Structures are given as structure tokens and as C-alpha cells.
């Protein structure tokens, strides 16, 4: 630091001896990195389309590229009530409703994922598998002690799903449900990408 200070002093003296005035630093001058600070702009949101108001208490939307569809879960009640009033809707990419109650009779459907022709959706204390070609064909996987099953992600023939209230991460493999993580505070979102499973809780984003 001393060498740098001495060099700067000598440079200033040399400029002064040559009769040149050192310009004052202004906001337009480069920073110490030699780059101008970018001008920050307020973000804007543009509505491309919107659905009709017939969708009720939408919890999540699952994007299905193969079918050019959006699957929308509708709680249609309280998120913890086993009332049978929830359903799954099919929505087109322009926001039009293809089928309002494609799969109904659920309680409080939340997160979803598709694997091997089945739509998996959490339903408070169970994971429900719904046949994409026939939504009346279903199989429920009850989870002992579950309170608020939330998001779902499919990865390598495994169906992972979270319980926000108990802080647990479960997996469905070969028809059997197992708990693989505990004590994840308010674990919510799950995503599978490039062979990795990502989970979001109060502590941040985790790669599992």
C-alpha cells in the first residue's frame, strides 16, 4: 500500500509540474474497475393473456410441453380441508380452458409432476397418481403423519414430494413411499433439472 501511495503522489506532482489540472471525478467517470455503473430501470410486467375467472384457488401450474397444455390445480376451498371439492384443469397456451374439471373429487390438490403417463399430485396427506389418458383411473399413496404435502418433482423413475408442515421430503419408488429428509424448515418448491433435485426451504435452495 505504501508503494502505491508514493506512486500516486509522484504522478500528481508530475502532472502539476506540467501545468495540467487534474479533473475532478464525476458520476459519469468509470469506477475503479474501469466500467460505468449500469443504469437501473424499474421492472415491468406485461399481461400476454389471462384465463376466465372459473379457476378457483389455483395452487400451481404444471407446464406439459408434449401436449401443449397447462395443468392447473384448484384447491377450491381451504388448503387443509378434506372436502372433495378440489380439481385439476386443462388450460391451453392462450389461456382458454380446454377442460375445467378434468380430474375432480380431490381435496386440496397442490404440486404436480408427470411421469410415465401419470400425473402425480399432492393431496394434503396423500400422493395421487392420475392416468393422463383416463383421469378416472387413479391410485392414492397415503403418507403416514403427513400434514401439508406440497410440491412434486419427477427424477430417474422417482417421484419426490415435500411436506411443508412436517419439514419432510418423501419419495415414491416402485410403489413404496419413503422419507428421505427430515427437519427441512417449511420445505416447499421442488424441481428436477439436469439430473439434480432442487429443494427450497427457509434456509435457501438445496441441491439434493
FENVENWO-V715500 format. One line per field, one symbol per residue. psi: psi as a letter, one per 40 degrees, with the letter a starting at -180 (. if undefined). Layout:
BEGIN
psi=???
END
This chain:
BEGIN
psi=dddddddddddddddddeehhhiihideiiaeeeiihihhihiihhhdiiiieehhghdihhhgddefihhhhhdfaieehgeeeiihihhieeeihdhdgdhaeicghbiiihhfehhhhigcfihhhhhddgeehihigihheidghciihhhfeihiiihddefihihhhfehhiheiifhhfhciiihhfeihhhhadeahih.
END
